[in-house]
Amino acid sequence: MSADSATLLTGGTLAPYLRRYSSPAQLGLKINVYRDYEVEGLARALCTPDLADSPVECVMVGDSYFMTHLGRPGTAMTGPAEEEWALATLVGLVGEVRGAMDKEFPEDRRPFLLSDLPDGTTRNAHRALAAADRFTAAGADAVKIEVSCEDDLRCAEAVAATGTPTLVHLGYTPQRSTLGRHGDDLETAFELFAWARRARDAGACGLIVEMVSEPVNQALSRPDGKGLPIYSVFSGRARWGGQSLNLWDAVVRPARASRYFPPTAVIDAADVATAYGPELIADRMRELIRLTLAGWFPLSPRTTLGHRDTARIADTDPWSRS
């Protein structure tokens, strides 16, 4: 991705935040953060001399909060009352995080604040627009929309048309789809490329890809004037792609051990009330960011793609229709 394309595709709104374009050797990071004391811990981590040239471009308040901090099994809601509760909860968290970011980060090194549209807000464009307005009023610089169907894409297009910077989430979309890897065969890899192009053409200024095959992540992230900035989750490493990290996962061990979660976690969920605070968060985030910048995290996921199919994906321009 070139600096010119970043400026063009974000309309200049988010381009100043994209650290990787001012330093080609630098990996852009997005950090999932939910509370003010977590922002404090992240800011302390980034005051460390070797991290002072902050690689963090984006802080996101995501609906994963319902699983991490509240212990729910997923991010899907079960009816209108829960949907409104989810929206009100995240709007409140965005306001809290906005205040903490303005306090803890100097203006010239402050990441952009991204808010997640929770389940129920993309049932139609009217609801998506109303939710996006609430998030921007609370202090969000941009919004993220999970896209797994035509209706979701129409919502993203409607929000982007208002001038609100809109990122589209593809691959595994926790609000809707079944857990599993995407793009692990040629057919679904090319389907993902098509959805990425459609998101771009709908006005998205960036992508988040979750649980996609590493070759797909790498193809989408290659420098291309027609492409979008990308943050990946559980999708391996891409030289020119951004990486998404979850601050909670850096500190708190998952209920089930997994080689793909950060190796930095040191406490269990039962210990959060007494041990989870800015000092420990800063310590663990320093370590996770260092591991990420050194290329030790994340691990490459297993794939069913053979060498021939991997080469075919690598030879494809995903941002051009073939």
N, C-alpha and C positions, 0 to 999 in steps of 0.2 A: 504494500500500500504506500503510495507516495504522499508527501505533504499536501500537494495540490488536490489530490482526490479526497483527503480527509477534510480539507477546508470546504471543498465543493459539496460533499455529501452531508456534512453537518450544517451547511449554510453558515459556517463561521461560528455557530453557537457553542459547539463542544470542542472545536479544534484546539483552542488554547489549553485544554486539559489533557490532550493526548500526548503524554510525555514521549512515547516511542517515536513520534515524528520529529521531535527536536533532537533526539539522539538515536540514530538507527540501531545502535547496539543494545538499547534498553528495552526490556520487556514491559509492556503495559499491564498493570494489575487492577482488577476490580475486587473490592473487599466487601463481603456481606457483613453489615453491622446493624444492630437493632436498637441499642440503648445509649444514653449519653455517656455512661461510664466506660462503655466499650470504645467509643470514639476517643475518650481520654487515653485509654490503653494503647490504641493504635497510634495516636499522636506521639506518645512517649516512645514507642518503638521506632518511629520515623525520625526521632531526634538523635538517634544513634549515628555517630559520624559516618559509618560506611553506608548508611541508608538515608543520609541527609538530602541527597539529590533524589527526592521521593519518586519511586517507581509507581506509586499509587495514583491512578488517573480517576478512579470512580469509587464511590462508596454507595452501596445499595441497601435499602431497607426492603427485604424480601419477605414473601409470605412463608418462607421456611421458618420464620419466627414461631409459627404455630406448632411446629414440630420440635424445634430446639428448646425454646424457653417454656413452652406450654405443654409439651409432651403429647401432642395429638399425633395420630398415626399417619396423617397426610395433610395436604393443603386443600383438598376438595371440601366444599361446604354442603350442607344437607337441606337447605331451604332458604327462603327470603330473609328470615330473621338472622340466621347464621351469616348469610352473605353481607348483610348490613353491619353486623358486629365485626366481621373481618375487615371490611372497608374502614369503619370508624377506628378500629384498633391500629391499622397500618397508617392511617392519616395522622393519628396522635403520635405514633413513633417517628414518622417523618419530621413532624414539628420538633420533637425532642432532639433528634439527631441533627437537624438543621441548626438549632441553637448551639449544640455542642461543637459542631464543625466550625461555626463562625467564631467560637471562643478559642478553640484549640489549634486551628490551622491559620497561618498567615494567609492573607488574601491571594498572594501570588503563588502559593503552593497548595491551595485548597482544592481537593478533588471535586468533581461534579457529583451531585446527589441524585441518585436514580431510585425511583420508587416502583414497586411491583404492583400491577393491577391484580387484585385477588380474584378468586373464583366468584363468578356471578356478575362481574362488571363488564364482561364482553359478550353478554347475551344479545346485545344489539348496540348500534353505534351511539344511540342516545345515552345509554347507561355508561358506555366507555368514556364519552366526552364529559359527562358529569363527574365521573370518578377522577379523570385526569385533571379537571379543574380543581377538585378538592385537594389533590396532591400538590399541584403547583402553588395553590394558595397557602399550603402548609410549608412550602419552601423547597420542593423538589425542582431540580433543574431539568429533569427528563423522566420519562416513564417507560416501563417495560411491559410488553404484552405477549403472553404465550400464544403462539399460533399453531393450531393443529387442524383447522378447517377453514372453509371460505368465510364463514361469519366472523371468525377471529381476524382474518386478514382485512375484512371490510372495516372492522373496528380500528385496527392499526392505521389504516389509510385515513379514516375520518379524523383521528386524533392528530396524526402527522400534518394533515391539511390545515389545522389551526395554527401551526407554527411551533407546537410543543415538540421538542426533540423526542423521538420515539424509537426505542430499540425493540426488536422482535426476537423472541425466544423460540428456537427450533430444535428438533430432535425429540428427546424425551421431554414431554411437557407434563409436569406432575399434577396439574389441575385436571387433566383430561386423559392422558394416554397411560398405557400399561408399562410398568418398569421394564426396560430392555434397551439393548444397544441399537442404534439406528445407523443406516448407511454401511452395513456390514456385508453387503453384496452389491453388485453393480446396479441392479434395478433401483434399490432404495437409495444408493449413493446419488444417482442421477436425479431421483425425485427430490432429494435434499437440495441439490444444486438449483433445481427449478424453483423450489420454495424460496431459496435465498434470493434469486433474481426477482421473484414476485414481491418479496418484502422490500427490496431496494426500489422497485418501480412503484410501490405503494407509498414511498416516502420515508421509509425507515432510515435512520442515520447510523445504525449499528446492529449487530447481531450478537446474541448469546446462544451458543450451541451446547447442548447437554447430552452426554452419553452417545456421541457420534463416534464413528471409527476414526482412528488417528489419521489415516490417509485422507479422509474427507475433511477433517479439521485443517490439515496442512494445505490441501488444495484451496480451500476457501480463504485461507489466511495469506496466501502468496501475494506479493506486491502486484497490484492490478488497479489501474485507474478507474475501472468500472466497478470495483468491489466496495465492500463495507468494512469498517473496523470490527473485529471479532474478539469476544471473550469466550473462552471454552471452560466447560465444567465436566469432569470425569471423561475427558476426550483426548487424553494424552497431551503431547507437546507439539507446538507448531512454531517454527523459527520466527515468523512474522506475526503471530497471533497474540492476542492478549490472554491472560489467564485470570480466572475467577477463583478467589479463595474465600472460605467461610471462617470468620474469626472464631465463632463458637467451636468449630471442628478443630481449630488449632490448639484448643485448650482442653476440650471435653471429649473423652473417649466415646465412640459410638456404642450403642447397646450390643451390637454384634461386631466382632473384630473384622476389619476389612483392610486389605493391603493397599486399597486405593484412597483411603482416608489419610489425612496428614499424620505423619509419624511423631508429631510434636506434642500430642495430647497427653496430659499427665493426671487428670482428675476424672472421676466418674460423675454422672449426673447427680448422684446423691450428695456430692460434696460441693455443688455449685453455691448453695446458700452461704457457706462459710469461706470458701476459697476463691471463688470466681470474682476477681476484681481487677482494677487497672494495672496493678504491678505484675500480677501473673499473666494477664493478657499481653502486656507489653513484652514480657520475656518470651512468651511462646510465639508471638507474631514476629518478633525479630528473627527467631530461628526459622520459622516457616518461610518468611520472605527470602531469607538467605538461601535456603534449600531450593526455593523456586528459581531464584535468579541464577543459581549455580547449575540448574538443569537436573537436580536430583528429585524434584517433585514437580508435577505428578508423574506417576509411573505410566508407561504405555499400556493401554488395555489390551487384553487378548482380542484377536480378530479371527474371523473365518475367511477373510479375504486371502486368496492365493497370490503368488508373486505376479502372475500375469494380470489379474484384476487390479492389484495395487499399482502396477505400472500404468495400466489404462487410466486409472483415476489421476495419477500424477501427471499424465500427459494431457489431461483435459483442462480447458479453461472453463471453470464453473460459472463465470459471470457473462459468458457469451452463449447464446442459443446455438445449438448445433443441429 
